[in-house]
Amino acid sequence: MIRSRLLRLTVAGATQFHVVARSRESGEQVEVLSGNVTAYKNYPSPYADPDRLGAGDVSMVNRSIDLMEKEHLSSAERHALSDAFR
């Protein structure tokens, strides 16, 4: 399990992912390059359903509006992200 200020992540098997968690920002995000991640809010919320993420998925959380949103990266965006972290 990995915890940041706003996210609690569980990882299944061999997984590559990138977390953006800057203390001066009200949001954080996790980008999954390969494998599987389950993303939970790391704070009490009435909207506590986790995001289940696979390769190419991104989960963004913003505590100031208590919102967690999942998106899917295009193939080009995934390759650019993967290249940036090699």
C-alpha positions in Angstrom: 0.0 0.0 0.0 1.2 3.5 -0.9 -0.2 6.6 0.8 0.1 10.2 -0.1 -1.7 13.2 1.4 -4.9 12.5 -0.7 -4.5 9.0 -2.2 -4.2 5.5 -0.8 -3.1 3.1 -3.5 -3.0 -0.7 -3.6 -1.1 -2.4 -6.3 -1.7 -5.9 -7.7 1.4 -7.8 -9.1 4.0 -6.2 -11.4 2.8 -2.6 -11.9 4.3 0.7 -13.1 2.7 3.9 -12.2 3.4 7.6 -11.6 2.0 9.8 -8.8 1.8 13.6 -8.9 1.3 14.8 -5.4 2.4 18.4 -4.7 1.8 19.8 -1.3 0.9 23.3 -2.6 -1.9 21.9 -4.9 -5.4 20.8 -3.8 -5.3 17.8 -6.1 -3.3 14.7 -6.8 -3.2 12.1 -9.5 -2.0 8.6 -10.3 -1.2 7.4 -13.9 -0.9 3.7 -14.5 1.6 2.6 -17.2 1.1 -1.1 -16.7 -0.6 -3.5 -14.2 -3.4 -2.7 -11.8 -3.9 -0.1 -9.1 -6.9 0.6 -6.9 -7.1 4.2 -5.8 -9.0 5.3 -2.7 -9.4 8.7 -1.1 -7.0 9.0 1.9 -9.4 11.1 3.8 -13.0 10.7 5.1 -15.6 11.2 2.4 -19.3 10.3 1.8 -18.2 9.5 -1.8 -15.6 6.8 -0.9 -15.9 4.4 -3.9 -12.4 3.5 -5.2 -11.2 3.8 -8.8 -9.9 0.5 -10.2 -7.2 1.4 -12.7 -5.4 -0.5 -15.5 -2.8 0.4 -18.1 -3.6 3.8 -19.5 -5.9 4.9 -16.7 -5.6 8.0 -14.6 -7.3 8.9 -11.4 -7.4 12.5 -10.2 -8.6 13.6 -6.7 -9.4 17.1 -5.5 -10.2 17.4 -1.8 -11.4 21.0 -1.9 -14.5 19.8 -4.0 -14.3 16.1 -2.7 -14.1 14.7 -6.3 -12.3 11.7 -7.6 -12.4 11.2 -11.4 -11.1 8.4 -13.7 -9.9 9.0 -17.2 -8.2 6.9 -19.9 -5.1 8.1 -21.7 -4.9 7.8 -25.5 -2.2 5.5 -26.8 0.0 8.5 -27.8 -0.4 10.0 -24.3 0.6 6.6 -22.7 3.7 6.3 -24.8 4.8 9.9 -24.0 4.3 9.3 -20.3 6.1 6.0 -20.4 9.1 7.5 -22.3 9.3 10.4 -19.8 9.8 8.0 -16.9 12.4 5.7 -18.4 
